[in-house]
Amino acid sequence: MPIITLTTDWSANDFYHAAIKGRILSLCPGTTIIDIATGLQPGNKIQAGFILKNCFRDFPGNTIHIIGISPGAEKNIQPVIVKAAGQFFISWDNGILSLIIQDNEVEKIIRVTGFKESTFSELDTFVMLACRLANGETPEILGTSAGKIKKEISLSPAFDKSSITGNILYFDSYGNGITNISRDIFVQIALDRDFSIYFHGGKRINQIIRHYHEAENDEPLAIFNSLGLLELAIKNSNFKSTFGLDSKSLIRISFYDKIDIISNE
C-alpha cells in the first residue's frame, strides 16, 4: 500500500488540503495519506525543511513526500522529483530539498517535463506525479535526469574560542525554541568552562539541564533535545509567547573562566 505525505503551508481547514487528499484517493485508491505538517508559515522553507528533515527517515522505503510550500515571488522554478535515502520527494526546485536531504543520500534527480504552471500546481501537477510513482512508474518516465538541485543557504552557528552565536530555527507546539546550536559544537567550544546563554536583549540562562523536571516553574531553561540541538523553554509556560520571539531570533553563548569573573569584580 503506497504512502504519500503532505508538508504544506495551507491550513488544515482550507479547501486546498481537502482537494489534494481527494485527488490522491481518486487517482490511486487505497493510498495512505499522512499529514506531516500543515498551516506552516507561508513560504517558510527553513521551518518546513526542519520538520521534514527530522522525521522522513522514520517512514518506510518508497514513501512519497509532497512538499507544498508556496514559492511566493520566486520566478522560473520548476517541479522536481528526487529519490533520496530510498524515498521520493516532490517539490519546487527552490532550495528546500537541500535543507532536508544530504548530498550523499541523493539517488536520482528528475526535472519534470511538460510542466504547465497553474494557480494550484500542487493539485494539478504534484499529485499527478505522486500517484504515478505510487502506481509503479519510475521517475525517469516523468522527466529528465539532472545533476543537482538548487541549494539554499542554511543557518549555521558562528563560533570562536569564547562564544557561539546561533538562531532559533523552529518553535514546537509547546512554544519551545529549537536552535541550530548542536551539542557537539557546544562541547567543542565549552571545554568545561562556565557560560551564559543570552537571548531576547540580554536575558540569560547559566546552565543546561538534562531533564525538564530539574527546572523551576515559570523559569527559562536550556536543554539538549532528542535531536542533539539546544532548546530553550519555560517549564509549564510558552517560551515563544512569553518573550515575543520568532524564528531566526539570535541566541548567543559566552564562555568564560572563573578567573575572568574574579578579575572583573
Secondary structure by P-SEA (a helix, b strand, c coil): cbbbbbbcccccccaaaaaaaaaaaaacccbbbbbccccccccaaaaaaaaaaaccccccccbbbbbbcccccccbbbbbbbbccccccccccccccccccccccccccccccccccccccccccaaaaaaaaaacccccccbbbbccccccccbbbbbcccbbbbbbccccccccccccccaaaaaaaaccbbbbbbccccccccccccccccccccccccccccccbbbbbbcccccccccccccccbbbbbbbcaaaaaaac
